[in-house]
Amino acid sequence: MTLNPVEASYLREMYRKGENSLEISTGDLAKIFDVRPASVVDVVHRLARKKLVEKQGWGKIALSKKGLSVAARIIHNHRVLETYFSRGLGLEVEDSCTEAAKIDYLIGDKVIRRLCEKLSFPEQCIHGFEVSHEICRRRL
C-alpha cells in the first residue's frame, strides 16, 4: 500500500492518541497539524478509501484493524530509526525524530530488523516510549 507523507503523519498521530486511550476527531487533527478542518476531512476520506480509518460518528474517527496494523508498523519503524539516529549517529533528539518521520513509512523490513539487532532491540525510544519488537520479529 502506498502512503504519502501526510497520510503517514495522520496515522502516526492517531496511533499515538490511541496509546493514551484518547479518542480523536477531525478537529483534533486540524489543531495538531495546524490546518483547516476541510483539509483533514480530505485526508481522512483518502485513508477511509484505503480502509485504514473508520468514521465513528460526527467528526470522530478511529483506526481500522488494517489501519492499526499499518500505524503500528510506522510507529515501530519511527522509534527504531530515531533511536538509531540519536544513539548511533549522534543527532539531537529533535533532529532524530524529524528525520525518522521522513522515512518511517517507507523503509524496508530488512533494514529495520538489522537496526533492531544493532541496537540490541531497545525497549524504549529516545523519548521514553515503548518499542514493541513483536512487529519486527513477525515480519521476517
Secondary structure, DSSP 8 states (H G I E B T S, - for coil): ----HHHHHHHHHHHHHHHTT--EEHHHHHHHHT--HHHHHHHHHHHHHTTSEEE-STTEEEE-HHHHHHHHHHHHHHHHHHHIIIIIT---HHHHHHHHHHHTTT--HHHHHHHHHHTT--SB-TTS-B--THHHHHH-
